[in-house]
Amino acid sequence: FWIFLMSCVISGVLFFQLFTTIPLYHKEQFNLTEFQTGLLLTMNGILIFFLEMPIVGYVERKKIDKVKMVTIGCLMMAVSLFLLLINYWVGILVVMMVFMTFGEMFVFPFSNSFAMSRAPKGHEGRYMAIFTMSYSMAHILSAKVGMGIIDHWSYQANWFFMGTLGVISFLLGIWTLKLVEKENREQKQ
């Protein structure tokens, strides 16, 4: 559970870049207006509105492992931030937003569900409180770390750092997946 929470903190840090460093990057690198940045964020919301529940329903019907979905989502978030290293074509912002949107649709609903499933009977509130605190921690760290990197180095350094964090989160997800599979095998024996 703790390994999974570390992955959640990292995915939260990556996601919250959408509201802290990415809008500034849009303005400084591509000279986008607030309205244009708002359109990109609106695209994110519209994709979530139309696709998240069908995706969740499909995953539930096919009984796809929730940790696997979270892990794939972390990888997609990492890819989205690595895409920002392409800083000469404004169209990359749309591609980046699509990857980030699918990443968040895979991470957030399934991580919540997995955290709840790990709680022993009667301790659901404690587990969900710790899970929620992981995202509060991510909210604090995201702006502080992202802005600090940009201030000391550059946007490119931030995207590389955040993308690398996403790869670490992906690897933590694989580790969690293996531990859960091992635990399930032991329970069946």
Summary of the structure (lengths in Angstrom):
residues: 189
radius of gyration: 17.2
end to end distance: 22.1
largest distance: 60.4
contacts: 616
relative contact order: 0.20
helix: 87%
strand: 0%
